[in-house]
Amino acid sequence: MNKLLDTLLTDIQTRLGDEFNRNFQRQAFFDKPWKPRQGNKNPKRGVLIGKGRGRLWKSLRSKIRGNSIVFTSNVPYASVHNEGFNGTQSVKAHSRIIKAHTRHITARTSLKTRKEIKAHNQQVREHTQNVGAFSRSMEIPQRQFIGDHPKVRSIIKETIDDTILEFNKQLEQQLKQR
């Protein structure tokens, strides 16, 4: 019986993991599309995939703990996107490095061609700016990628049915051999 339960949990873990990964490809939680980015200048850019690194997507892990399957992420903003957030966030005092680019253009006349030649000289200056502690209001819409859904329940039911059917076939074959 333990072997059947282990097989069931492993099969459900695999199938749900695949479906939760497909949510990133669908840009939706199964049949509910994610709200688009605010002020998105690049329509090809994914909503939660960002610039293509897919750090959130790649961070998804699942573990079997007892009789449960737990999906986790080590990315700090995973729960904010999965559940949404509306409130204030406190930002600690910190320093920021500001880079200033200066460009010097010098012009001179060529003796051979009698045309003006421009020479560009670019410098980068850095200075540190201290930023005091502050709080900001944030509203991040829910863009769920993991959780309960009728499709999740149907995948679990199908997996249980398929696994028990396969287990019964194997049991019948073993009984016939004896």
N, C-alpha and C positions, 0 to 999 in steps of 0.2 A: 504494500500500500504506500510506503514511503517513496518508492521508486516512481509510482504513478503521480504522486503529489509533486515530486521534484521535476518530473517531466512536464507536468502541467504548468508549474510556475515558470520554468525556463522557456517554454513555448509562448506563454502569455507575455513574458518579459521581452522576448524577441519581436513579437508581432506589434506590441504597443510601442516599443522603441522605434520600429520602422515607421509607424503611423505618426508618431510625434515628430520624427525627422521630416516626414512629408509635409507637415504643417508649415515648415519654413519654406519649402518649395512652393506650396500653394499660396503662401502669404496670407494664411487664414487658419483659424482653429476649426478644422474639418470643413463645415459649410458656412462659417461666419467669418467674412473677410476682415482683416485687420484695418484699423483706421490709418489712412496714409499719413506720412510725416507732414508736419506743419512747415510751410514755406519750402517744400522740396523742389530744388531747382533741377534735379536730375531724376526724371521719371523712371529711368532704368535701375536706379539704386533701390535695393531691397529695403523693406520697412524695418525689419529687425536684423537683417544680414549686414546692413551698413555698407561699407565700401568694399565688401567682398571677402573680408577676413573670416567672417562667420564665427567669431569667438564665442558668442552665446550658444549658437547651434552646436559647435564642436564640444562645448563644455558639458553637455547633457550626459549623465551617467545613470545607470540603474543597478540596484542591488536587491537581492532576495534576502529578506530578514524574517526568519520564522516562516509564517504563512502569508507574508506580504511582499509586494514589490514596491520599492521606494525609488522614485526618480529624483535626482539632485543635480545641482550645478554649482560650480565654485566661483562663478562670476557674480559679483556683488549686486548687479542690477537685474538679475534674472527674475527675482520675485516682484520687483517693481513693474516690469513689463508684463509678467504673467497675471498679476492681480490688479495692476493700475495703481496710481498714486495721486492723491489730491491733498495738498497741505503745504507746510513750510519746511524748509531744510536749512539747518544751521551750517554755516561755513566758517571754519576756524581761521584765525589770522594767519597769513602766510606772506611770502615774498614771491615776486614774479620778476623774471629777467626780461627786459625790454630791449629789443634789437632795433637800432636806428640805422637805416641805410642812407648814406649821403653819396651823391654823385657829382663829381666835378668835371665840367666839360671845358676843355681848353681848345682854342682854335688858332691855327697859324696858316700861313700861305706857303704853298710849295714853291720853291724857286724854279723847278723845272716846268711844271704845268701851270703855274700861276693860279691854282685852285685852292680853295680853303680846305684844310684837313682838320677834322675834329678828333680829339683824343679824349677817351673816357677814363676816368679814374674813380673807382668805387671804394668806399670805406664802410666798415660795419662797426658801429659803436654799441656797446652794451652797458646798461645800467640796471641796478636792482631797484624795484619799487615795492614798498611795503603796502600790503592790503590788510585793512582791519577786519575783524570778525563781523559778519553780517548774516542775515537770514533772507531767504528768497522764497517766493511762492511758486509752487510747481503744480502743474496738472498734466499727468502722463496718462493717456487713455489705456485701458486694458487691452493688451494684445496677447491673449492667452495662447499658449503653445502646448501646455501639459495640463491635464485635469480630467474631470469627469464629463462625459458626453454620451448621448445615446449610441454613437458609433463605438465608443470604448466598450460599453456594455455588450454590444453585439459582437465585437471582436473577441471578448472574453468568452461569451457563450459559444461562438463558433469554434474557438480553440479547445474549449472543454469537450464539446461534442466530437471534434476530430480526434483528439487525443484519446478519449475513452473508446471510440470506435477502433482506433489502431491498437490500443491496449487489449481490447476484446479479441481482435483477430490474432494477435500474438499469443494470447492465452489459449485460444482454440487450437492453434497449431501445436503448442506445447502439449496439450492434452491428447491430441491425435497421435503424437509421436510415442506416447507411453503405452 
